[in-house]
């Protein structure tokens, strides 16, 4: 028998400007601030996962590439992703 995961109640503190934006977004979407926060967190987590997958795809391309110009561009892009601009 599979055990379904239950929602976890979590308390967060938001700065006043962020809280205003969350409430405004909730009003626009006709939903609760809690639902908006949950959606924003899920979107952020999905974005982090996509960035990680992109990084590893670039690393794989770098290891399999034989073109020196492509290798240089891939190294630069990986460096930007790792260390920023």
VMD Tcl script that draws the C-alpha trace (Angstrom):
set ca {
  {0.00 0.00 0.00}
  {1.46 3.36 -1.05}
  {1.72 6.05 1.53}
  {0.73 9.45 0.19}
  {2.78 12.38 1.32}
  {0.96 14.86 3.46}
  {1.47 18.60 3.06}
  {3.94 20.12 5.50}
  {3.03 23.34 7.21}
  {5.99 25.73 7.03}
  {6.32 29.24 8.36}
  {8.25 31.84 6.37}
  {8.98 35.50 6.96}
  {8.66 37.81 3.97}
  {9.88 41.35 3.68}
  {7.02 43.87 3.38}
  {7.61 44.56 -0.34}
  {7.63 40.84 -1.16}
  {4.52 40.24 0.95}
  {2.71 43.04 -0.90}
  {3.66 41.54 -4.25}
  {2.49 38.08 -3.15}
  {-0.85 39.44 -1.91}
  {-1.32 41.44 -5.12}
  {-0.56 38.37 -7.23}
  {-2.98 36.31 -5.14}
  {-5.73 38.88 -5.69}
  {-5.02 38.90 -9.44}
  {-5.17 35.10 -9.63}
  {-8.16 34.90 -7.24}
  {-6.30 32.52 -4.96}
  {-4.59 32.57 -1.57}
  {-1.19 34.01 -0.75}
  {-0.19 30.56 0.47}
  {-0.98 29.06 -2.94}
  {1.03 31.80 -4.69}
  {4.02 31.21 -2.41}
  {3.81 27.46 -3.08}
  {3.70 28.03 -6.85}
  {6.63 30.46 -6.72}
  {8.73 28.01 -4.72}
  {7.89 25.14 -7.09}
  {8.79 27.30 -10.09}
  {12.11 28.21 -8.48}
  {12.91 24.58 -7.69}
  {12.04 23.54 -11.24}
  {14.31 26.28 -12.59}
  {17.22 25.10 -10.43}
  {16.71 21.54 -11.72}
  {16.65 22.76 -15.34}
  {19.84 24.78 -14.83}
  {21.54 21.72 -13.38}
  {20.45 19.57 -16.34}
  {21.67 22.25 -18.76}
  {25.04 22.41 -16.97}
  {25.54 18.65 -17.20}
  {24.46 18.62 -20.85}
  {27.08 21.28 -21.61}
  {29.70 19.32 -19.67}
  {28.86 16.19 -21.67}
  {29.14 18.14 -24.93}
  {32.49 19.52 -23.79}
  {33.90 16.06 -23.10}
  {32.68 14.65 -26.41}
  {33.59 17.62 -28.63}
  {36.63 17.51 -30.89}
  {36.26 21.05 -32.24}
  {38.65 23.43 -30.40}
  {36.42 26.49 -31.01}
  {33.35 24.70 -29.68}
  {35.33 23.52 -26.65}
  {36.42 27.08 -25.93}
  {32.84 28.38 -26.15}
  {31.54 25.57 -23.96}
  {34.24 26.22 -21.35}
  {33.33 29.92 -21.29}
  {29.64 29.17 -20.89}
  {30.30 26.67 -18.10}
  {32.54 29.22 -16.38}
  {29.79 31.86 -16.61}
  {27.28 29.42 -15.14}
  {29.65 28.49 -12.34}
  {31.19 31.83 -11.44}
  {28.78 34.39 -12.91}
  {29.59 37.18 -15.34}
}
mol new
graphics top color blue
foreach p $ca { graphics top sphere $p radius 0.5 }
foreach p [lrange $ca 0 end-1] q [lrange $ca 1 end] { graphics top cylinder $p $q radius 0.2 }
display resetview
